[in-house]
Amino acid sequence: MPLAPFENSGDLPVAIHVATLAEVVARFGAGSERRRQVTATLERVHELAGSTGKLDRFIVFGSYVTAKPEPNDVDVVLVMSDNFRVEACPTDARCLFDHREAESRLGASVFWVRPSMLFLETLEEFILHWQVKRDKTRRGIVEVKP
């Protein structure tokens, strides 16, 4: 099923839109050199996260999944298995689990969680939080499925 059209605001409709990585790249990966660069970053983050063998969910939010021609970067939330341990993952992937390092090395804003880390909200509530924009309005986000 194709991703929904943008609203007048340039955002996806409020929902968690599900797509494969190929569908995300086809929809958001072209149009400007900046979009192509950020898409390469997204693909690298996805590859590194998958290399851990513990990736449960991969959520993309922010300006990348909008109509904005020049997205700032790519914003990602990684939901890892409860038995995930940073020290046990491949060395190349460890930068994903340090927000500043991921930003400086990859140019990506990466957040991550194990469901057992959540105490005040459910995993679904945590994921829905990423729909909220700085101005407190909401927009759609994308979950990349295998």
Stockholm file with secondary structure:
# STOCKHOLM 1.0

chainA/1-146         MPLAPFENSGDLPVAIHVATLAEVVARFGAGSERRRQVTATLERVHELAGSTGKLDRFIVFGSYVTAKPEPNDVDVVLVMSDNFRVEACPTDARCLFDHREAESRLGASVFWVRPSMLFLETLEEFILHWQVKRDKTRRGIVEVKP
#=GR chainA/1-146 SS CCCCCCCTTSBCCSSEEEEEHHHHHHHHSCSSHHHHHHHHHHHHHHHHHHHTSCEEEEEEESGGGBSCSSCSCEEEEEEECTTCCGGGSCGGGGGGGSHHHHHHHHSEEEEEECGGGCSSSCHHHHHHHTTBCTTSCBCCEEEEEC
#=GC SS_cons         CCCCCCCTTSBCCSSEEEEEHHHHHHHHSCSSHHHHHHHHHHHHHHHHHHHTSCEEEEEEESGGGBSCSSCSCEEEEEEECTTCCGGGSCGGGGGGGSHHHHHHHHSEEEEEECGGGCSSSCHHHHHHHTTBCTTSCBCCEEEEEC
//
